[in-house]
Amino acid sequence: MLWTAAAVVALGFLIVLEIAARHYGVPGPIANQVREVVFAPKSGPLLYASMALMMVVLTWRQRFIAAGIAVGIDVVFFLVRWAVGAEMMFGNGALWVMLGYAVIAVTRRTGAERVLLLKGVGLGLLLVAGRKTGDIWLLITSKTRPTVLDQYVATADHALGNPSWVVGRLVNATGPIGAHVLDYVYIQLAVAAVIVALYQLRNVAVERRFPGHHLVRTFLVIGLLGPAIYMIFPVVGPIFTYGDGAFGTGGEQWALANLWPHTPPPLAAPHEIPFDEITPRNCMPSLHTAWATTIFIHSRKGPRLLRYAGVFWLTATLGATLGFGYHYGVDIIAGVVFAFTIDAALRALDRGWDRSGIQLVAYGTTVFTLLLVSYRFLPMQMAKHPGIFGPLLILAMASVVYGYMRTTRLWEPKVAPVQQAEPQPELV
C-alpha cells in the first residue's frame, strides 16, 4: 500500500508539472520521457545507470540477457540515425528494457515476485523521472521569480572570503584539463550515485527484498524538496550575476558587472535585482553539493575504493560548483546541512521515530532555516564581521554533521560479544 500510495503521488506530481510546462509552451516530464522511447535521449549514461539500478532485482543470467537486448536495440537505433542523419545518442535500449520488465511484472509475475520486480523498475524509472522533473522545476523558477537575491548572498559570502572567486581563479589556472575533469564529475553525478547504490543493493536479488534505507531514497527526496527552496530563495549564481554567463553562453546583459572570478564584488547594501526568464534560480541551497554529500555519506560503509571515490566525487563537485561560478560559499554550507538533515529524517523514518531522531531532524531544520534567514536579513553584518560570522557558519554546519554522526552511530545494531565457555574441571 505504501508503494502504491507513493506511485500515485509521484504520478500526480508529474501530471501537475506537465500541465505547468505546457503553460509555458514546452513539453513536460511525461512528454519528454515518452519522446525518448524513439528519439535521441538527453542522457544515455543516465538511462543505462537507471537500468543497472533496476537490474538489482534480477538474477545474473537475466542481467546479461537484459544488457544484451538493450545494447542490441541501441545498435539498431544508432544505424538508423546514422543513415538518416539524425541526432546521435544512445540509451533508448535501456529505456525499452525497463519498460519491458514493467510489462513482464504485470503479465508474467505474481505475488511477491511481481512486487519486487515492479519496485526495481520503479526505482530505475524514478531516477530518470527525477532528471526530467528537475529540468521543468528549473524552468518554473526562471519564469515565476523575476527578481533574484544574489546581492544578499554575495554580501554574506564575504564572511567566508568569497570562496567562489578564489576557487574560480584556481580552476582557471589548471587550464582546460582541470575544467573538463570537473565538468564531467559535475554532469555525471547521478551515475556516481548509482554506483554507490548498486553496492548497497547488491544483495536484493538474493534476499528478495530492498534494505530499509539506501542512497536512492535520499537522492530523490533531495531533488523533490530542493526546488521548493529555490522558489523561496531565488539565486542564479556568481557567473551570471557577476560574470558573462556559464561558459560565456549568455546572461551577461543582466549581470551587475563583469567581476567573476578576478575581482570580488563591492561591499554595498544589497537589494533584489531583476533577471532574465531563462536562467534557473537554482543556487540556494546547492543541490549538487547536497547530492555529492549524500554519495559521500553512503559510501562510508563500502570497500576502500568506494570510500575513496566518495571523497573524490565530493571534493570535485565542490571544486566545480565554486570554480565554475555556479554557487557561492554560503550555498555550499546550506547544501551540506540540507543533505545531512534529509538523510537523518529518512533514517529516522526507517527505524521508527524516537526522541533522538526527532531531535536530530529538528536541529538540522533549525540550523538550515537560520542560515537562510541570516543570509537574507544579516548580510551586511556578516560581511563587516567575517572574523565572527565566518567561523559561526562553519561551526553551524559542523554541529549538524557531528550530531548526525553521533546519533546514527548510536542507532547502529550492537554486536554482543561471544561468551567464552568456562573450562570444566577434569575428572580424576
Phi, psi and omega per residue, in radians:
M1 nan -0.649 3.138
L2 -1.125 -0.783 3.120
W3 -1.136 -0.651 3.107
T4 -1.133 -0.767 3.112
A5 -1.091 -0.722 3.122
A6 -1.112 -0.684 3.127
A7 -1.137 -0.711 3.132
V8 -1.132 -0.769 3.127
V9 -1.100 -0.765 -3.135
A10 -1.105 -0.728 3.123
L11 -1.129 -0.737 3.107
G12 -1.090 -0.698 3.122
F13 -1.126 -0.721 3.111
L14 -1.117 -0.670 3.126
I15 -1.144 -0.720 3.112
V16 -1.079 -0.779 3.126
L17 -1.161 -0.594 3.088
E18 -1.091 -0.763 3.119
I19 -1.126 -0.753 3.140
A20 -1.103 -0.720 3.131
A21 -1.133 -0.720 3.112
R22 -1.078 -0.581 3.117
H23 -1.075 -0.551 3.139
Y24 -1.695 0.173 3.015
G25 1.405 0.383 3.115
V26 -2.262 2.684 3.080
P27 -1.175 2.555 -3.128
G28 -1.572 -3.005 -3.070
P29 -1.112 -0.638 -3.135
I30 -1.182 -0.814 -3.139
A31 -1.098 -0.715 3.133
N32 -1.123 -0.668 -3.141
Q33 -1.223 -0.720 3.091
V34 -1.089 -0.671 3.134
R35 -1.048 -0.628 -3.072
E36 -1.306 -0.072 3.021
V37 -1.121 -0.567 -3.098
V38 -2.055 -0.810 -3.046
F39 -1.475 2.970 -3.071
A40 -1.082 2.198 3.132
P41 -1.220 2.822 3.090
K42 -1.296 -0.652 -3.115
S43 -2.446 1.801 3.073
G44 -1.167 -0.766 3.107
P45 -0.996 -0.643 3.132
L46 -1.147 -0.703 3.141
L47 -1.144 -0.709 3.123
Y48 -1.241 -0.601 3.060
A49 -1.140 -0.667 3.101
S50 -1.151 -0.698 3.093
M51 -1.112 -0.702 3.093
A52 -1.065 -0.647 3.097
L53 -1.149 -0.711 3.105
M54 -1.114 -0.580 -3.029
M55 -1.313 -0.039 3.088
V56 -1.111 -0.350 -3.138
V57 -1.583 -0.055 -3.076
L58 -1.717 2.806 3.003
T59 -1.349 2.910 -3.135
W60 -1.084 -0.655 3.110
R61 -1.107 -0.773 3.119
Q62 -1.126 -0.606 3.120
R63 -1.124 -0.779 3.138
F64 -1.108 -0.711 3.127
I65 -1.124 -0.798 -3.126
A66 -1.085 -0.769 3.134
A67 -1.114 -0.723 3.121
G68 -1.097 -0.737 3.115
I69 -1.115 -0.744 -3.130
A70 -1.077 -0.802 3.132
V71 -1.122 -0.724 3.122
G72 -1.063 -0.761 3.116
I73 -1.105 -0.713 -3.138
D74 -1.166 -0.603 3.090
V75 -1.090 -0.756 3.118
V76 -1.088 -0.825 3.114
F77 -1.060 -0.685 -3.133
F78 -1.084 -0.797 -3.119
L79 -1.135 -0.706 3.129
V80 -1.139 -0.787 -3.140
R81 -1.129 -0.681 3.108
W82 -1.121 -0.646 -3.109
A83 -1.215 -0.643 -3.077
V84 -1.712 -0.001 3.117
G85 1.259 0.536 -3.136
A86 -1.493 3.003 3.108
E87 -1.076 2.360 -3.063
M88 -1.727 2.235 3.019
M89 -2.964 2.489 3.116
F90 -1.696 2.997 3.096
G91 2.204 -0.341 3.129
N92 -1.033 -0.679 -3.121
G93 -1.061 -0.724 3.118
A94 -1.099 -0.718 3.122
L95 -1.152 -0.707 3.107
W96 -1.080 -0.711 -3.135
V97 -1.125 -0.758 3.126
M98 -1.101 -0.763 3.110
L99 -1.154 -0.638 3.110
G100 -1.109 -0.703 3.110
Y101 -1.235 -0.455 3.020
A102 -1.129 -0.724 3.099
V103 -1.155 -0.729 3.124
I104 -1.080 -0.721 -3.140
A105 -1.058 -0.699 -3.091
V106 -1.338 -0.671 -2.999
T107 -1.706 -0.448 -3.006
R108 -2.083 -0.097 -3.120
R109 -2.071 2.710 3.103
T110 -2.399 2.829 3.014
G111 1.028 -2.399 -3.063
A112 -1.124 -0.590 -3.137
E113 -1.159 -0.662 3.088
R114 -1.126 -0.781 -3.116
V115 -1.083 -0.770 -3.116
L116 -1.108 -0.758 -3.136
L117 -1.170 -0.681 3.098
L118 -1.141 -0.620 3.077
K119 -1.109 -0.740 3.125
G120 -1.101 -0.810 3.109
V121 -1.093 -0.757 -3.132
G122 -1.090 -0.666 3.132
L123 -1.109 -0.776 3.121
G124 -1.138 -0.787 -3.132
L125 -1.211 -0.533 3.105
L126 -1.125 -0.648 3.120
L127 -1.112 -0.715 3.098
V128 -1.182 -0.791 -3.133
A129 -1.096 -0.587 3.104
G130 -1.060 -0.684 3.097
R131 -1.136 -0.747 -3.122
K132 -1.177 -0.754 3.139
T133 -1.163 -0.608 3.099
G134 -1.060 -0.718 3.114
D135 -1.065 -0.724 -3.137
I136 -1.236 -0.681 3.092
W137 -1.000 -0.763 -3.131
L138 -1.106 -0.674 3.080
L139 -1.085 -0.763 -3.123
I140 -1.094 -0.702 3.131
T141 -1.083 -0.675 -3.117
S142 -1.259 -0.504 -3.109
K143 -1.482 -0.535 -3.007
T144 -1.780 -0.140 3.133
R145 -2.115 1.522 -3.069
P146 -1.206 -0.375 3.111
T147 -2.038 2.724 -3.110
V148 -2.223 2.833 -3.064
L149 -1.888 0.506 -3.060
D150 -1.076 -0.628 -3.132
Q151 -1.105 -0.614 3.099
Y152 -1.127 -0.813 -3.093
V153 -1.200 -0.725 3.125
A154 -1.112 -0.630 3.098
T155 -1.185 -0.804 3.107
A156 -1.089 -0.501 -3.108
D157 -1.188 -0.284 3.054
H158 -1.055 -0.484 3.132
A159 -1.124 -0.411 3.135
L160 -1.784 0.048 -3.137
G161 1.450 0.454 3.110
N162 0.878 1.080 -3.038
P163 -1.086 -0.508 3.134
S164 -1.110 -0.645 3.106
W165 -1.201 -0.699 -3.135
V166 -1.152 -0.881 -3.106
V167 -1.205 -0.583 3.089
G168 -1.036 -0.723 3.101
R169 -1.192 -0.631 3.110
L170 -1.132 -0.748 3.134
V171 -1.136 -0.706 3.086
N172 -1.058 -0.609 -3.122
A173 -1.224 -0.450 3.133
T174 -1.318 -0.255 3.122
G175 1.387 -2.916 -3.054
P176 -1.162 -0.494 -3.100
I177 -1.137 -0.898 3.131
G178 -1.064 -0.705 -3.138
A179 -1.131 -0.703 -3.126
H180 -1.180 -0.695 3.120
V181 -1.095 -0.842 -3.136
L182 -1.121 -0.660 3.136
D183 -1.130 -0.709 3.120
Y184 -1.131 -0.756 3.109
V185 -1.066 -0.738 -3.101
Y186 -1.121 -0.738 -3.064
I187 -1.307 -0.682 -3.019
Q188 -1.655 0.554 -3.111
L189 -1.082 -0.698 -3.126
A190 -1.121 -0.597 3.113
V191 -1.148 -0.701 3.084
A192 -1.091 -0.684 3.115
A193 -1.090 -0.687 3.141
V194 -1.137 -0.646 3.125
I195 -1.056 -0.800 3.112
V196 -1.158 -0.719 -3.131
A197 -1.116 -0.653 3.121
L198 -1.078 -0.650 3.081
Y199 -1.153 -0.748 -3.132
Q200 -1.151 -0.570 -3.053
L201 -1.773 0.304 -3.032
R202 -1.122 -0.396 -3.085
N203 -1.775 0.140 -3.094
V204 -1.087 -0.744 -3.099
A205 -1.118 -0.526 -3.134
V206 -1.451 -0.834 -3.085
E207 -1.391 -0.271 3.125
R208 1.069 0.585 3.061
R209 -2.794 2.703 3.094
F210 -1.549 2.608 3.032
P211 -1.167 2.785 -3.087
G212 -1.139 -0.620 -3.101
H213 -2.389 2.298 3.102
H214 -2.623 3.019 -2.999
L215 -1.033 -0.709 -3.015
V216 -1.066 -0.651 3.129
R217 -1.034 -0.867 -3.138
T218 -1.125 -0.705 -3.134
F219 -1.017 -0.809 -3.094
L220 -1.241 -0.692 -3.137
V221 -1.155 -0.674 3.068
I222 -1.045 -0.767 3.117
G223 -1.172 -0.460 3.136
L224 -1.385 -0.744 -3.051
L225 -1.524 -0.533 -3.072
G226 -0.976 -0.847 -3.133
P227 -1.045 -0.434 3.078
A228 -1.130 -0.603 3.067
I229 -1.202 -0.594 3.075
Y230 -0.998 -0.664 -3.125
M231 -1.194 -0.536 -3.135
I232 -1.442 -0.635 -3.031
F233 -2.272 1.301 -3.068
P234 -1.283 2.140 3.125
V235 -2.475 2.395 -3.085
V236 -1.758 -0.451 3.095
G237 1.981 2.748 -3.056
P238 -1.143 -0.562 -3.117
I239 -1.133 -0.471 3.131
F240 -1.612 -0.720 -3.082
T241 -1.383 -0.601 -3.080
Y242 -2.178 0.348 -3.127
G243 -2.456 -2.679 -3.072
D244 -1.949 0.408 -3.119
G245 1.531 2.817 -3.099
A246 -1.095 2.097 3.138
F247 0.958 0.500 3.107
G248 1.210 0.417 -3.054
T249 -1.605 0.014 3.117
G250 2.489 3.044 3.133
G251 1.672 -0.196 -3.063
E252 -1.170 -0.457 -3.132
Q253 -1.215 -0.288 3.117
W254 -1.771 -0.139 -3.073
A255 -1.185 2.548 3.090
L256 -1.221 -0.639 3.110
A257 -2.936 2.787 3.115
N258 -1.635 1.452 -3.034
L259 -1.964 -0.450 -3.015
W260 -1.433 2.390 0.018
P261 -1.819 0.194 -2.964
H262 -1.545 -0.518 -3.079
T263 -2.172 2.042 3.101
P264 -1.044 2.607 -3.127
P265 -1.137 2.539 3.133
P266 -1.159 2.643 3.142
L267 -1.517 1.943 -3.129
A268 -2.610 2.818 -3.138
A269 -1.032 2.102 -3.076
P270 -1.343 2.762 3.039
H271 -2.711 2.858 3.104
E272 -1.170 2.487 3.141
I273 -2.189 2.514 3.094
P274 -1.277 2.633 3.107
F275 -2.525 3.004 -3.041
D276 -1.197 3.068 3.129
E277 -1.795 0.422 -3.117
I278 -2.060 -0.766 -3.047
T279 -1.262 2.192 3.127
P280 -1.140 2.535 3.076
R281 -1.644 1.152 -2.908
N282 -2.071 0.740 -3.100
C283 -1.788 -0.655 -2.976
M284 -1.943 1.927 -0.068
P285 -1.452 3.018 3.078
S286 -1.334 1.832 -3.124
L287 -1.276 -0.516 3.049
H288 -1.070 -0.712 3.073
T289 -1.130 -0.735 3.133
A290 -1.074 -0.775 3.137
W291 -1.166 -0.748 3.117
A292 -1.130 -0.629 3.069
T293 -1.113 -0.694 3.109
T294 -1.129 -0.719 3.061
I295 -1.042 -0.755 3.118
F296 -1.070 -0.801 -3.119
I297 -1.032 -0.837 -3.017
H298 -1.405 -0.207 3.070
S299 -1.503 -0.132 -3.044
R300 -1.138 -0.468 -3.107
K301 -1.718 0.173 3.122
G302 -1.579 -3.096 3.069
P303 -1.152 2.970 -3.023
R304 -1.014 -0.747 -3.122
L305 -1.066 -0.709 3.138
L306 -1.190 -0.646 3.103
R307 -1.137 -0.738 3.091
Y308 -1.096 -0.711 3.133
A309 -1.109 -0.678 3.103
G310 -1.088 -0.719 3.096
V311 -1.139 -0.769 -3.137
F312 -1.083 -0.786 -3.071
W313 -1.166 -0.657 3.100
L314 -1.169 -0.802 -3.136
T315 -1.094 -0.801 -3.126
A316 -1.168 -0.637 3.108
T317 -1.144 -0.727 3.071
L318 -1.083 -0.716 3.097
G319 -1.095 -0.668 -3.135
A320 -1.264 -0.786 -3.094
T321 -1.088 -0.681 3.113
L322 -1.470 -0.793 -3.019
G323 -1.202 -0.440 3.072
F324 -1.610 -0.016 3.110
G325 1.351 0.372 3.139
Y326 -1.419 -0.415 -3.046
H327 -2.493 2.736 2.979
Y328 -1.599 2.911 3.135
G329 -1.105 -0.668 -3.123
V330 -1.190 -0.437 3.029
D331 -1.095 -0.704 -3.093
I332 -1.112 -0.801 3.133
I333 -1.055 -0.774 3.111
A334 -1.103 -0.662 3.132
G335 -1.138 -0.688 3.113
V336 -1.141 -0.814 3.121
V337 -1.076 -0.718 3.131
F338 -1.055 -0.791 -3.096
A339 -1.129 -0.829 -3.120
F340 -1.144 -0.601 3.137
T341 -1.217 -0.749 3.122
I342 -1.122 -0.799 -3.133
D343 -1.127 -0.655 3.088
A344 -1.097 -0.711 3.133
A345 -1.113 -0.727 -3.132
L346 -1.242 -0.607 3.048
R347 -1.141 -0.752 3.120
A348 -1.117 -0.667 3.105
L349 -1.116 -0.670 -3.106
D350 -1.191 -0.703 -3.064
R351 -1.591 -0.121 -3.078
G352 1.689 2.186 -3.060
W353 -1.113 2.271 3.010
D354 -2.352 -3.050 -3.055
R355 -1.067 -0.763 -3.113
S356 -1.120 -0.705 3.122
G357 -1.148 -0.767 3.136
I358 -1.113 -0.744 3.141
Q359 -1.116 -0.734 -3.122
L360 -1.108 -0.839 -3.123
V361 -1.180 -0.690 3.117
A362 -1.111 -0.701 -3.141
Y363 -1.163 -0.801 3.113
G364 -1.058 -0.725 3.122
T365 -1.127 -0.700 3.131
T366 -1.126 -0.803 3.132
V367 -1.083 -0.771 3.135
F368 -1.058 -0.761 3.133
T369 -1.121 -0.752 3.133
L370 -1.121 -0.619 3.085
L371 -1.060 -0.862 -3.128
L372 -1.116 -0.704 3.136
V373 -1.123 -0.735 -3.137
S374 -1.171 -0.670 3.105
Y375 -1.083 -0.602 -3.058
R376 -1.469 -0.651 -2.985
F377 -1.983 -0.174 -3.129
L378 -2.217 0.506 -3.046
P379 -1.152 -0.686 -3.122
M380 -1.154 -0.730 3.105
Q381 -1.098 -0.687 3.124
M382 -1.134 -0.713 -3.111
A383 -1.226 -0.627 -3.098
K384 -1.364 -0.340 -3.120
H385 -2.239 1.088 -3.093
P386 -1.127 -0.495 3.133
G387 -1.153 -0.369 3.111
I388 -1.699 -0.912 -2.997
F389 -1.358 -0.522 3.090
G390 -1.042 -0.971 3.073
P391 -1.057 -0.590 3.120
L392 -1.105 -0.717 3.121
L393 -1.105 -0.799 3.127
I394 -1.109 -0.726 -3.132
L395 -1.132 -0.691 3.127
A396 -1.087 -0.782 3.109
M397 -1.123 -0.784 -3.116
A398 -1.112 -0.580 -3.137
S399 -1.165 -0.633 3.091
V400 -1.190 -0.744 3.116
V401 -1.080 -0.795 3.140
Y402 -1.110 -0.771 3.116
G403 -1.056 -0.692 3.101
Y404 -1.105 -0.848 -3.102
M405 -1.108 -0.762 -3.104
R406 -1.154 -0.756 -3.079
T407 -1.259 -0.805 -3.112
T408 -1.182 -0.494 3.065
R409 -1.139 -0.626 3.079
L410 -1.217 -0.421 3.123
W411 -1.358 -0.306 -3.099
E412 -1.112 2.438 3.130
P413 -1.095 2.381 3.137
K414 -1.504 2.333 3.099
V415 -1.671 2.025 -3.128
A416 -1.256 2.372 3.123
P417 -1.155 2.549 -3.133
V418 -1.290 2.217 3.136
Q419 -1.327 2.183 3.095
Q420 -1.430 2.270 3.132
A421 -1.222 2.322 3.131
E422 -1.228 2.406 -3.137
P423 -1.124 2.350 3.127
Q424 -1.447 2.424 3.117
P425 -1.126 2.452 -3.133
E426 -1.301 2.463 3.104
L427 -1.482 2.284 3.136
V428 -1.555 nan nan
